[in-house]
Amino acid sequence: MTRSNQSDLINQIETVLEKEYNALINGELEALVKLLEQKKSLIETLSATPLRAEGNIKTLQTKAIRNQAMLESATRGIKTVANRLSTLQKVRRSLDTYDAHGQRQTIQGTTKATLEKRA
């Protein structure tokens, strides 16, 4: 691969990393899925070629590490929200409390999920 071709490939990867960063910032999870395949293909192509421009690779590495940290944070946030929603659903079904004697009591929820259709 010529230096020009490798430079073009690096620029393409950098563009994908920037798109990924913007998708993370804007919460566009569907865009991340699409970019993953594109990024994977470009990186596989780059891995199969001898490196000629290490400075550009360092830039890619920095951006990839930044995006990975953001992906991990987003994943933790999604898991936290899922756990919180699960807890709220559980509380809607029943609530565990303690009486004046320290005995645990369960209070069953009375709300039922219903759907009202209006014309």
N, C-alpha and C positions, 0 to 999 in steps of 0.2 A: 504494500500500500504506500502510495506516495505521501509526502509530507502534506500536500494540499488536501488529499483525500482524508487523511487522518485528522487534519484540522477541521474539515467539514463535519466529520463524524463527531468530533469533540464538541463542536458548536451545536450539533443536533442534540446531543446528550444534555448539554447545558440548557438548551431551550426547553427540553422535556422536564428537567429538574426545576426550572423556573415556573413552568406550567403546574407542576406538582405542588410547588410551594404556594402558588396563588390559589390552587384548589383547596389546600389545607387551610389557608387563611380564611377563605370564603365558605368553608364547610361543604364543598362540592364532592361528596363521597363517590358519586357515580363517575365523575371525571377521573378520580384516582384509579379506579379499576381499569379504565381505558388506557390511562397513561402507563400503568404497570407493564402491560404487554409490550408497548412501544419501547419503554426504557429497558426492559429485559433484552429485547432483540438488539438494540443498539449497543448495550454493554457486552453482550456475547460477541458481537462483531469486533468491538474494540479489544476484547480480551484475546481474540485470535490473531491480532496483529502486533508486530514489534513496536514498542514505544519509541517515538522520536521527539516528543515534546512533553517532558515531565512537568514543566511549570503549569501547563494547561490541565494536566491530570490532577495536580494538587488543588486547583480551583474546583474541579468536579468533585473531588473527595470532600472538600469543605462544604459544598452545597448538599451533597448526599448525606453527610453527617447531620447537617442542620435539618434536613427534611426528615431523616430517621427519628431525630429527637421530637420533632413535631408530631410525627405519626404515633410515636409511643405515648405522647401526652394526650393526643386525641383518643387513642384507644383506652387509656385510663379514664378519661372523661366519660366516654360512652359506657364503660363498665360501671362507673359510679352512678350514672343516671339510671342504668338498667337495675342496679341493686336498689336504688332509692324508689323507683317505680314498683319494684317487687314488694318492698316493705310497705309502701302505701296501699297496695292491693291487699296485702295480708291484714293490715289494720282495718280496711273496709269490711273484711269478712268477720274478723273477731279482734278483740282487744284484751290483752292480759293485764290485769291490775292486781293490787294487793289490798286486802281489807285491813282494818284497824288491828287485827291479831296477826298480821303477817302472812295470812293464807292467800294463796294465789287464786284469783277468780278470772274466768274467761267470760267476757261479754260478747255475745254473738251480734254481728251486724244485722241491721234490719233492712238495709237498702238492697234492692235488686236492680240489676241492669235491665232496663226496658227500653224499647225503641217505640217512639210515638211517631206515627206518620200523619202529617197534616196535608190537606189538599191545598 
